[in-house]
Amino acid sequence: MAAATAILMSVLVFLYDKTQSFGGPDYFENVVLLRHLKQLDAEWELDVMKSKVGINTHYDPLADSLIELNRLLEKLKADMGTQKHADAAALAEGHAALFRAIQEKSVLIEQFKSNNAVLRNSLAFLPTAATDVEQSVGQTSESAQSAARRALISVNKLLLASLLYSQSASDDKGSEIQAELSQLEAGLHVLPSDVRERLEIFGAHVRTILREQKVVNQLLGSITVVPTATRIDELNNTLSAEQQRATIQSGQYRGYLLIFSAVMVALLLYAAIRLVRSHAVINRVNEELQDANENLEQRVQELHQTQSELVATARQAGMAEMATNVLHNVGNILNSVNVSADLVGSTLRTSRTHGLTRAVQLMNEHAADLGDFLTRDDKGKMLPDYLSGIARALTQEQQDMLKELGHLTRSIDHIKDVVATQQSYAGVSSIIVPVQICDLVEDALRMNGGALARHQVTVVKEFAQVPVVRLDRARVLQILVNLISNAKNAMAGMTGGSHRITLRVDVAAGSSLRVSVRDEGEGIMEENLTRIFAHGFTTRKAGHGFGLHSCALAARQMGGALTALSDGPGKGATFTLVLPIDAVQAES
């Protein structure tokens, strides 16, 4: 019997393990890296265009993008090397193709930087050269004034045409500029030498613009056709196909697990039937013994003993229910604690303190000539600005961590409040404090923030002006956290439509505070609108039926009520919490 049980359990564990081994986290991590690569590639091309039109005054963004792209490529290669892939050869080939495409684009961008620098210099100097020509024309003798004026007109035309050509280059515009330039150069021999020299300088820059603009445009065209995005998509498609195959295999094992579980359930039912029959025999024997017992005193003792057992059982049931409520509410709060802890950990992992260490190390290396290093060396000149940037970043990191630590403190205080609230069942007094209910709703939203974001739930707030009231803050927060969590769960299985929760706060009839939580989820059948608050009743497969029961009890203990309203399955539901304005008097 023990061997058979061990074999069945081994098969069950094996099938369950197979259903979990489809590599989902690794796949999504790789997809995120590929999306980041694609975004960086698009930003890289955008920086090229910014450099082309002169928005970027230097080429640091181009170099930074290449460094980040290479870093992500290395990370992707390292991650795929440590992961198990059925199609590792295709992934390696796709990674190599992507690497070659990025290297090809980087070579083209280096050429672009060189030619674009020449082009931008000529465009920047061209108005100055035209001004020099105009000044020299004003100083010519009267005999050369006519030819000089004609040359100046040609210079102005060429200046305007060249600037327009730099913004929108075409062969027709290039031919017009070339013709005008040839006409200008044809009349140089009749002009004074100083005017002729300035016109030759001006013409050289115009020719440079014509030549380099064409080259730059060709390089831009070549850069845009490098198939980096295509290579990323191909690699993503390979990963998706592999993931789909793994998912199908996992589904097959889930089917096997379901069949095996059904067999196990059948065996358990058979064992249960046998057990029930055994209990029936035992009960019949006990009844016969009781009928045969003629000793009244022994019967009285048995009655007292049975009564004591019933009292103990009832007390244990109450303690179990209270413990269940504590665990349920603390579990909801711990979701918020995990979100804040993850944010603090992420901030620490990505902190720029290592940049500060490198800067200090660089200053230590030049301690003997720190003044010259900061004023003359290229790296030294950038160091003060770099340190200022790090200081701002560290200040922001500190503020973010202090904010999240504040969230952690409030969540931990809420856990203590939940425990203190549950102790009230044993006679401990509730803590009544002044509360702004809208702030309490915001705290409940934050505690459910991570789950709401994962399920892409939109929150609509309709908060009216309500007075500050004295309430049992912990109990009200417990109710709100449960209602928002249940609303999110009600929409988890809905496909299509919006996932939206509407929170409304107002005053009802002038003497009651009303908070309603409406979802657009699966709705509630009419016969379940009252049963839903019963202990142990739930419509979710993974539910326990503790949350709404404890919320309804807490609302009644504060002199209020918790009600549910729904138009039927698929039409959402609205839960309304009504509390008296003076909760202290209500509880007393």
Protein Blocks (a to p, Z undefined) as FASTA:
>chain_A
ZZmmmmmmmmmmmmmmmmmmnolmmmmmmmmmmmmmmmmmmmmmmmmmmmmnomambfkl
mmmmmmmmmmmmmmmmmmmmmpccfklmlmmmmmmmmmmmmmmmmmmmmmmmmmmmmmmm
mmmmmmmmmmmmmmmmmmpcfklmmmmmmmmmmmmmmmmmmmmmmmmgcfklmmmmmmmm
mmmmmmmmmpcfklmmmmmmmmmmmmmmmmmmmmmmmmmmmmmmpcklmmmmmmmmmmmm
mmmmmmmmmmmmmmmmmmmmmmmmmmmmmmmmmmmmmmmmmmmmmmmmmmmpmbfklmmm
mmmmmmmmmmmmmmmmmmmmmmmmmmmmmmmmmmmmmmmmmmmmmmmmmpcklmmmmmmm
mmmmmmmmmmmmmmmmmklmmmmmmmmmmmmmmmmmmmmmmmmmmmmmmmmmmmmmmmmm
mmmmnopacddddddfklmmmmmmmmmmmmmmmnopacdddddddddddddfklmmmmmm
mmmmmmmmmmmmpggjjdddddddddehhlaccdddddfbebpafklmmmmmpghiafbf
kbnolmmmmmmmmmmmnopacddddebehiapaddddddfblmlmmZZ
